Every structure is written in structure tokens, then in C-alpha cells.
Amino acid sequence: MGVPAIVLVTGCKALEVAEEPFNDALVTTYRTFDAPDEELAPALRAMERQLYLGMAFETGDLADRAVEPSLLSRADVEHLEGIPDRDPADALAVATGYLSPFGIDEHARIPLLEDQREVEPQSPEHYDREWLDGKACWQPRDCALMETFQNLTKSYSLLGSVEYDFFKDFRWVDLNTGLKGAEPRWAFIARSWNPGSYSKDGDASEDDGLVLWQSYTLELWLPRDGGGFVFSDEDPRPSDRPDAVDSQGDGGTLRLLTLWTETKTPIAADRATEVGTIRWGANQNFEAHDDWLEENPR
């Protein structure tokens, strides 16, 4: 997923600010995406714990499973190819969680789809994915990394549409790396970024309308197999959430989409509207993936 379509969702609940353990793990994962599992796995386990402790998946309210994460710094992204000359601290950040009933191996089929339009509701006309490396070995998990490049057109409701590019890398991680005697527990993550700025009219610096200045995403697919974070005497369920869920999920998947984006629109929108639009777009993406998996069983 790139930046979600702007539909100007109004009347939205304000975001809660994410706690530091979540922020530390999130930014570390983005910055060290290419690091060995020994470095990534502890950050992902920490994030899994914080997601179950901090997001109320059980309420059914989208606002209860979204938080405001820390912003990225230039040092977190400067190693990425072609990033725009913009300060990531100027971006708006939203992290949205979701529980899918489908397992990790099922979700791992979706990055291999030739036609990504089926799972990208805001790109119904044009979404071309090029595989740069790792396509053949991704699904059997014979390699850790798959690299892709996208050219697509996003439809922005009242604002029209914009064509842009982004890189997106996927990688497998054994969450149990470093835990003595533990069997492998596989998750996968994805990192994306735009190699430049884009506008409806092609020249972002001169465009007075819709401009995508910069965008970065981090996505997680974590197994709900009972092998991860589980509430216990040491980590009790929050007193105000007796129905809070943990990794015991009958084989489903805990998903997270974090978007850091800086855009300019011709229609003024306050921060609450922008936040609501981003988390709405993320949820549309989550649901589209589940719909495809339901309609296309193995």
C-alpha cells in the first residue's frame, strides 16, 4: 500500500500517542529492515506485545486500533534509494492495526499477484508491480527478501488522481530467533518509500493542487498462533479491557500498517480529518486483502 486515497473522512476521534516501547521498536524495525533476524526479531516481539497491550481490537471501533507513532528522522531513511529532499519530521504519522482470520502463508500469496488492483481499492485502474528480486523464492521461503517497484495511479475522490512510484521490500523474519530451544515462528514485514515527489500535474514544486511530497510505510504480518505474546500474571489484561486479545488467535494474523506521509491538497483539511482518512484507507486495504483470500482459496 502507498498513501491512501483522500476521501476527507470527517468527525474522527483524535489519535492516542503511542508509548515509547512501541515507538522504539517501530522506528528500529524501519531503520534496520535489512539487519539480521538476531537484531530484528527482538524489536518485532516488543512491537507485538505493545500492540496487544495498547490496541483494543475487541471493540470493533477503528479508532481504538490506531495510534500516533513517532516520526522518522532523516537518519532513519537516508540509506534508501532516491528519497526526496524533504524532512521526514514534516510528515503525518498513523499506525493502524487489524486482526485477520487468515494465516501468514495465505497472506504471503498476495505480494505475488500479477494484478495488484484486486487488493488495492484506491487503485482500480492502474497498479503495475515489477519484481526486482526474490519473486521465485518468496512463497517457499527459500529466500528472506523480495524487492519490488510500483507504478500506479491513486484515485483521490474529489481531488482527482495522481500517478507515482514507490519501492517496496518484503522480508521473512523468524520471531523466535535468539530464544533458546524455540522452534521457528515466521512473520513477514514490508517497507516502502517514494523515490521523489509527485503531483497531479507532474511538477510537484510548481503544482498548486494535489502533491505527494513524501511517503514511507512499514507493514507487519505476525502469526496469531499462541506462540507470541500471551497475557499472564506478569502481563495481565488491562483492567479496562477484560476481553483484550493476544496471540492466541486460531491461526490468524495480526497486521499493522504505519504510514508517514506529507501531502498538499487543494481542499483544506484539518489534522483530525487527515488522520481519519489515513486510518480509513488502511482499513480498506486490510479488508480488501481478506476479501481476496476468502474468494481465492488455495
N, C-alpha and C positions, 0 to 999 in steps of 0.2 A: 504494500500500500504506500502511496505517496501522500501528499497533502489532501485531506478530504474535501469533497465538494462543498462550496459555501452556499447554504440554503437559508442562512440567517435564522437560526433557531432561537427564539426569544423566551424570556421568562424563566431563565435557568438558575438552578441553585448554585451558589458560589462553591468553588473548589476548596477542599481542605488541603493544607500544605502537608506534603509528605514528610515523614520523620527521617532523621538523619541516617539511621541504618539502611533504610530503603534507598535514599539518595546516594549514599556512598556506594552501595552495591550496583545501582543502576548506571551511574556515570563510569564506575570502574569497568563494568561489562562493555559499555560502548567503546571506551578508550582502548581497552585491552582485548578487543574482539578476536584478534589474531594470536593471542597468547596460548600457551599450552593449557590443557584441561586442569592441570595442577593449580593454575592461577585462576582460571575462570570458574571452576566448579564451586569453590567456597563462596564466591560472590553470588552465584545463582542460588545456592542453598539459602543464603541470607535473604535474598530477594523473595524466594518462595515463602519463607517464614513471615516476612513483613507483609506480603500480600494477604495471606490468610488471617493474620492478626489485624490488619488495617482496613481491608475492604469487606464490606457487608454484602457478599454475593447472594446471601439467602433472602434479602429483602425484595429482590426483583426491581429495585429502583436504580436506574443507570447512574444517577448522581452519587449513590453510595459505593460505587466501584470505580470511581475516578478521583485522582489526586493531582495536585500541582507538584511536580518534581523539581529538583534543582536544574538550573540551566547548564548547558555545556559551556566550556571555555574554548578559546582558540587552540590551546594546547591539547584539548581532547580530540580535535578534528584535523589538525594541521597536516597529519600524515596521509590524509585521504586525497585521492586524485581530483584535481580540478575544482576544489571548493571555491565558492565565490568570496570576494574580498569584503566580507561582512563580519560583524562581531556576533557570535552566537548568543551573547548575553542580551541581544536585542530581540530574540525570539520569544514567542509564547509557548509554554510547555504544558502538555496534558498527558497523563498516563491513565489508560483505561483498561480495566481487567474484564475477564469473561470466563465462564465455565462452559466448555463444550463437552457433549456426551461422547464424542468420537476420540479415538485413541491417537497417540503420537504417530504411529506408522500410517494411519489413514490421512492425517494432516500432511504428512511428508509427501503425499502424492500431488498435492496442489501446486507446489512450485514448479512441477514438471509439465503442467498443462501448456499445450501449444497456444490455446486461446484463453488468455487471462481475463478477457471481458466477462466470462461467465461468473467469475468470483470477484469482480471489481465493479460494484453498482454505479460508481460515478464515472466510469469509462466505457459506456455502452457501444461506442462506435470504433474506437481505436486504442489498442493496447498491444504493442509489439514487444516481445521479450526475446533477447538474444542471450544465449548461454555462452559465457566466456570460458568456463572451465568447470568440470566436475559433474556434468549432467548425467553421464552414463553410470557413474559410480555412486550417485547420491542415494537413490532409493535402497539399494542393498547395503548401504552404509560401508562401502568399501573405501570411501574417502571421507575426510572430515568436512571439506569445504566445497561449496558450489558458488560460483561467481556469475552474476547476470547483469545485463544492461537493458534498460527500458526506454522506449519512446512511446508516449501515449498522449491522449487528449483527455483532459478532465472537463466535464460539464459542470458549470458553476451556476446553475439555476438562473436567476435574474441577471447575473453578471456575464453570461456568455460562457466561453470556453477558452482554454489555454493549452497549447502543446508544449511539452517539456520532456526532459530526460532525467533519469536517475540510475545510479548504480545500486545494486542490492546483492549482498553476500549472505549466504546461508551456511551454518555450520552445526555439526553434531557435537554434543558435549556429554560426557559421562559424568552425571551429577555426583556419583559416588567415588570419583577419583580422590584419593587421599584418605579414604575411610577404610581402615584395616579390615580385611576379610569380607568386604561388601561386594555383592555381585554388581555388574554394570547396570546403571539406571540411565537410560538415554533420553535426552531432551534435544531440541534444536532451537537455534536463535537466528535472528536476521538483523542486519544493519544496512541502512540505506542512506544516501546523500545525493544532493543535486550538484552536478559539475557546472555551476553557473547560475545566473538569474534568468527568469523568463517572464514574458508579458504577453498579453493578448495580441499586441501589435508588433511584437518581435524585438523591440528595443526597450529593455527594462529601464534604462537610465532616462529616457525621454517620455515614457508612457505615463499618462495621467489617469489611466484606468486601472485594470487588474494587473498586479505584479506579484510574482512569487520570487522574493529576494533570496531566501534560503530555506532549506528543509532537511531535517535529519530524523530518522526513525530508528527505534530499537524494538524488536518483537521477540516474544518468548513463547515457546510451546513446552510446558512442563507436565510430565505424566501425573495423573491422579490415580496412583496405583497403591497407595498406602505406604509406600517406601520413603516418602519425604516427610515434611513437617506434619506432625500429629499432635493435637492438644493433649496435655498431660498435666501431672501435678506441678511440674516445673514451668510449663507453659499452659496455664488454664485458659479456657474460653473466656473472652471478655464478659464481664458481669452483665453488660447491657446487650449482649448478643448471645443468648443461650443456644441459639440454633446455628451458630457460626460453623462453617465447614472447614475442612482441612484436606490433606492429600488423599484421604480415603474416598475415592470417587468412582469406583467400579470401572476403572479403565479409561475414564475420560481424560480431558486435557485442560489445564489451567493456562489461559492465554493472557498476554499483556501486550498492548501496543502503546508505546510512548512516542509522541510527536513533538519535535521542537521546530517551530515554523515562524517565519517572518514574511508577512504578506501586506500588500497595499490594495485596497479595494475602492472603487468609485462611490460605493454606498457606505456612509459612516456606520460603524457598528461598535457598541461598547464592548468592554472586555468580557462581560458575562455572556453576551451573545456569541462572541468568538469561541469561548470555551465550550458553550453548549453545542455549537456547530461541530467542533472538533470531536467531542466525545460521541455525538450522534453519528458522525461519519465513521468513527472507529467501530461502533456497534453495528452499523450497516455492513461493514466489512466482515465482522465476526459471523453475523447471521448468514451472509451470502456463502461463506465457506461451509458452514453446517448444512445449508440447503443443498449445496452441490454434492456433499458427501452422502447425504440422505438419498439424493436422486441418482447417484452413480456408485452403488456398492461394488465391491470387488467381484 
